[in-house]
Amino acid sequence: MPEYNNNNRGGLWTNKDATSDKHPTFTGKVTIGVDILKELVELAKNKEEATVRIAAWKKTDGSNNDWFSLELSPQRKRKTSDGEPYVQSYKKAAPEPQSIPDDDLPF
């Protein structure tokens, strides 16, 4: 039977010890794998910020308690097909001006 890979995975459960609004609603833990740790160290050496993507799935355990299964992955910087950094633009590009050959002008 294959061994379960717990790298970059974890869970959040309802914090049953919370006694005030200042306590977290959910608590849990995540195991960070060597792959992400190496990437984070490399970014830190270059004085770059790191973003880790978190994915969550809502689950219910055997006691009918809801919890969230978590998975971490590095947030990759998108690149264009030619390898350049992808820049998201929300402005609609202006249409390219059309050139009219001089011999088509009536004057």
N, C-alpha and C positions, 0 to 999 in steps of 0.2 A: 504494500500500500504506500503511495507517495506521501512524503512528509509535507505537512501544511507549511507554506511559506508565510511567515508573519511579518516580513520586512515591509516597512512603509504602510502598516495597517494598525488599526486600533478601534476603540469604541467609546461612545459616550452614553452614560446612563443617567437617569434622573437622580439628582443629589438628594437622597433621603435624609441627610444630616443638616440640610439647610434650615436655619431657624429665623432668618431675616431676609429682606429683599436684597441685602448686600451680598449674600452668599450666591454662588453660581447655581443656575437651574440644573445644569448637567455637569458631570465630571467624568473623567476617563483618562485614558493614556493611549499613546501611539508609539510604536517601535519604529525608530528611524533607521533605515538600512544604510550600509556602508556607501552605497552608490550616491545617495543624496548627501550624506555627510561629506564625502570627498568633494562634491560639487559646491557645497556651502563653504567649505574651507578655501577652495580655489577662488570663489567670489570674494570672500573676506580678505584674502591676500591681495587682491586687486582693488580693494576698497569699494567693491560694488555691492549694491543691495541684492538680496535674494528674495524671490517669491516662490512659495511652495503651494501648489494647487491641492485643495482638499475636496475629495468626493465623498458623499455620504448616502447611505441607504437606510431607510427606516425599517426596523425589524421588530419582532415581538419574540421574547424568550419563552421558555417553557412555563413560567409563572405568570404569563400574560402581561409582562412589563415591556413597554416600548423602550427601544434603545436605537442608537445609530451606529452602523458599521462604517468605519472611516478608512480611506485610502489616501496616501500622500503621493504626489509625483512632482518632479521639478516643473516649474512653469517655463516652458521653452520659448525663446524669442523666435517669432515667425520670420521666415525669410522668403523672398520672392524666388521664382524659378532660376534666376541668374545668381542667387546666393546673397543678394543685397538684403539688408534689414527691411522688413515689411513695415510700412507706415500706414496706419489706418487714417483715412481722411473722411470727414463727415460732410465736407463741402462738395457740392456737385460741380464737376469740372465744366468750365465754360467750353462751348463748342469751338473747334479750331476754325479760324477764319478761312473762307474759301478764296483762293486766288482765281482771278478771271484773266485769261490771256488777253493781251492788248488788242489782238486782231478781232476779238469778239465785242469790243466796245464800239458803239454807234458813232462816236465823234473822234 
